[in-house]
Amino acid sequence: MAKLKLDLHDIYNKGDLIDKELNRIIDEALEKKIKTVEIIPGKGSGQLKKRVLKFLEQKHIKEKYHRIDKDSKNFGRLFVYFKF
């Protein structure tokens, strides 16, 4: 099964870039009908993960995906699932 992966380690402190990358990966998943996107905000303080979740909770974004899963084994990882 195809999966997209977005690692935010390199841009953790660049707010505008984070949103841009999140938008890009969601659009790419929709375009290519990829059902799973793995987002890696990393473990750190948890602030980046909160930011990613806040982004994903926005109404216009939330309409695009089916559900979010937090990786129970790896705190620094999220999965976004799409239904086609």
Legacy VTK file of the C-alpha trace (Angstrom):
# vtk DataFile Version 3.0
C-alpha trace
ASCII
DATASET POLYDATA
POINTS 84 float
0.000 0.000 0.000
1.356 3.396 -0.954
2.026 5.851 1.824
3.334 9.398 1.946
5.693 10.566 4.661
6.370 14.074 5.911
9.228 14.602 8.359
9.039 18.022 10.001
12.360 17.823 11.900
14.160 20.207 9.545
11.492 22.917 9.576
10.144 22.597 13.135
10.714 26.303 13.820
9.406 27.702 10.523
5.668 28.127 11.033
4.701 29.212 7.530
6.687 26.385 5.976
5.057 23.818 8.263
1.558 24.792 7.098
2.721 24.852 3.487
4.197 21.347 3.745
1.114 19.983 5.523
-1.123 21.419 2.804
1.161 20.043 0.106
1.222 16.499 1.478
-2.557 16.408 1.998
-3.160 17.670 -1.533
-0.680 15.141 -2.908
-2.431 12.301 -1.064
-5.784 13.397 -2.475
-4.390 13.829 -5.973
-2.703 10.419 -6.031
-5.429 8.710 -3.979
-2.966 7.649 -1.324
-4.803 6.460 1.758
-2.150 6.994 4.422
0.068 9.956 5.243
2.632 9.609 8.001
3.585 12.895 9.643
6.644 13.029 11.880
6.651 16.081 14.130
9.255 14.358 16.297
9.234 13.878 20.041
10.615 17.172 21.383
8.394 19.230 23.681
5.226 18.204 21.887
4.592 21.735 20.630
5.065 20.810 16.978
2.739 17.838 17.317
0.115 20.122 18.877
0.553 22.537 16.004
0.116 19.747 13.431
-3.028 18.499 15.193
-4.405 22.045 15.358
-3.754 22.407 11.623
-5.519 19.098 10.919
-8.505 20.123 13.071
-9.307 23.141 10.877
-12.707 22.619 9.285
-11.544 23.020 5.658
-8.717 20.525 6.249
-10.759 18.093 8.327
-13.180 17.669 5.414
-10.372 16.233 3.298
-9.397 13.237 5.414
-11.138 10.370 7.154
-9.340 10.113 10.510
-6.104 10.652 12.429
-4.222 8.062 14.429
-1.536 8.801 16.971
1.112 6.104 16.908
0.864 4.332 20.263
4.442 3.053 20.027
6.023 6.280 18.803
4.861 9.558 20.344
6.564 11.564 17.579
4.444 10.168 14.767
0.903 10.686 13.423
-1.017 8.982 10.666
-3.675 10.671 8.582
-6.054 8.344 6.752
-8.053 9.145 3.636
-11.084 7.394 2.182
-11.630 7.214 -1.558
LINES 1 85
84 0 1 2 3 4 5 6 7 8 9 10 11 12 13 14 15 16 17 18 19 20 21 22 23 24 25 26 27 28 29 30 31 32 33 34 35 36 37 38 39 40 41 42 43 44 45 46 47 48 49 50 51 52 53 54 55 56 57 58 59 60 61 62 63 64 65 66 67 68 69 70 71 72 73 74 75 76 77 78 79 80 81 82 83
